[in-house]
Amino acid sequence: MAMSGIEVDQSVVTLFNDMKIRHTNKYAIFRIEKKKAIVLDLSADANADADETTDREGDKKRFQELSTLLKTAEPRYVLYDFRFTTKEGRLINKLAFIFWCPEDSKVGDKMLYAASKDAIKKTFNGLSTEFQANDRGDFDYTLYADEVERKS
């Protein structure tokens, strides 16, 4: 439980483990429900045709799809499964945590999400890559993918 009193729903932990081990979803968005628990807001299945997202452009398209789902006035927690092949031919397959906290959000919501962020991160065992975006300009695939590649 976070200092804010928010608990992480067990289904969030299960989804994270499925994404980490079996790559079942391309991304997942989480929200705080009724100021009590972090729950799944929505997710997208990984492509049945994995080759489609092994190139960086295909992966970028899925990231842009995710970007359109984030509202400009509502914070969210995001897991994104980066999967692409580098110019050198090395496959990158890494989960990243993104804290989406837009400037246009209500102050109370921003504070609640910021205070609860550690609770969700603690349930994501083995996750080493984290980003924060406060506006659409910060939610940048190229910047994030370069950092994921550098850390891999």
C-alpha positions in Angstrom: 0.0 0.0 0.0 1.2 3.5 -0.8 1.6 6.3 1.7 -1.5 7.7 0.0 -3.5 4.6 1.1 -3.9 3.4 -2.4 -3.6 -0.4 -3.0 -2.5 -2.1 -6.2 -5.1 -4.6 -7.4 -3.8 -8.1 -7.8 -5.0 -8.2 -11.4 -2.4 -5.4 -12.1 0.4 -7.7 -10.8 -0.8 -10.6 -12.8 -1.0 -8.6 -16.0 2.6 -7.3 -15.4 3.9 -10.8 -14.9 2.2 -12.0 -18.1 3.6 -9.0 -20.0 7.1 -9.6 -18.6 7.2 -13.4 -19.1 4.9 -14.1 -22.0 4.6 -10.7 -23.7 0.8 -11.1 -23.8 0.1 -7.4 -24.2 1.8 -4.5 -26.1 0.8 -2.0 -23.5 -1.4 -1.5 -20.5 -2.8 1.7 -18.9 -3.6 1.9 -15.2 -5.8 4.3 -13.3 -6.7 5.0 -9.7 -10.2 3.9 -9.0 -12.3 5.8 -6.4 -9.1 6.9 -4.6 -8.7 3.3 -3.3 -7.0 1.1 -5.8 -4.8 1.0 -8.9 -6.6 -1.0 -11.5 -6.3 -1.7 -15.2 -7.9 1.0 -17.4 -7.2 -0.7 -20.7 -4.7 -2.8 -22.6 -3.8 -4.0 -26.1 -2.9 -7.5 -27.1 0.5 -8.0 -28.5 0.3 -8.6 -32.3 -0.3 -12.2 -33.3 2.2 -11.4 -36.1 5.2 -10.5 -34.0 7.3 -9.6 -37.1 5.1 -6.5 -37.5 6.5 -4.9 -34.5 10.1 -6.1 -34.6 11.0 -3.2 -36.9 11.3 0.1 -35.2 8.6 1.8 -37.4 6.1 -0.9 -36.5 6.8 -0.5 -32.8 6.5 3.2 -33.2 3.0 2.9 -34.7 1.8 0.9 -31.7 3.3 3.5 -29.4 1.5 6.3 -31.3 -1.7 4.2 -30.9 -1.1 4.2 -27.2 -0.4 7.9 -27.2 -3.9 8.7 -28.7 -5.5 6.9 -25.8 -4.1 9.1 -23.1 -6.2 12.0 -22.1 -4.7 15.5 -21.7 -6.1 16.1 -18.2 -5.9 12.7 -16.6 -2.8 11.1 -15.1 -2.2 7.4 -15.8 0.5 4.7 -15.3 1.6 2.9 -18.4 3.5 -0.2 -19.2 4.8 -0.5 -22.8 6.6 -3.5 -24.2 9.3 -2.1 -26.5 10.1 -4.7 -29.2 12.3 -3.8 -32.2 15.5 -4.8 -33.9 18.4 -2.3 -33.8 20.3 -1.2 -36.9 23.0 -3.8 -35.8 20.4 -6.6 -35.9 20.0 -7.0 -32.1 16.4 -7.7 -30.9 15.3 -5.3 -28.1 12.4 -6.6 -26.0 12.0 -4.6 -22.8 9.2 -3.4 -20.7 9.1 0.3 -19.6 7.1 2.1 -17.0 5.7 5.5 -18.0 4.2 8.0 -15.6 1.8 10.1 -17.6 1.0 13.2 -15.6 -0.2 16.0 -17.8 0.1 19.6 -16.7 -3.6 20.2 -17.4 -4.6 17.6 -14.7 -6.2 18.7 -11.5 -3.6 19.4 -8.8 -5.3 16.8 -6.4 -5.1 14.1 -9.1 -1.4 14.9 -9.8 -0.6 14.7 -6.1 -2.5 11.4 -5.7 -0.9 9.8 -8.7 2.6 11.0 -7.7 2.2 9.8 -4.1 1.0 6.3 -5.4 3.6 5.8 -8.1 6.0 3.9 -5.8 3.3 1.4 -4.8 2.7 0.3 -8.4 6.4 0.4 -9.2 7.2 -1.9 -6.3 4.8 -4.5 -7.7 6.6 -4.5 -11.0 9.5 -6.7 -10.0 12.6 -6.4 -12.3 11.4 -3.3 -14.1 14.4 -1.0 -14.7 13.3 1.5 -17.3 11.1 4.4 -16.3 10.0 7.6 -18.0 7.7 10.5 -17.0 5.7 12.6 -19.5 3.9 15.8 -18.6 2.7 16.7 -22.1 2.5 15.2 -25.6 5.9 16.5 -26.4 7.4 14.5 -23.6 5.7 11.3 -24.8 8.3 10.7 -27.5 8.8 7.3 -29.0 12.3 8.0 -30.4 13.6 9.4 -27.2 12.3 6.5 -25.2 13.3 3.8 -27.7 16.9 5.2 -27.8 17.1 5.1 -24.0 15.7 1.5 -23.9 18.2 0.5 -26.6 21.1 2.2 -24.7 20.1 0.3 -21.5 19.8 -3.1 -23.1 
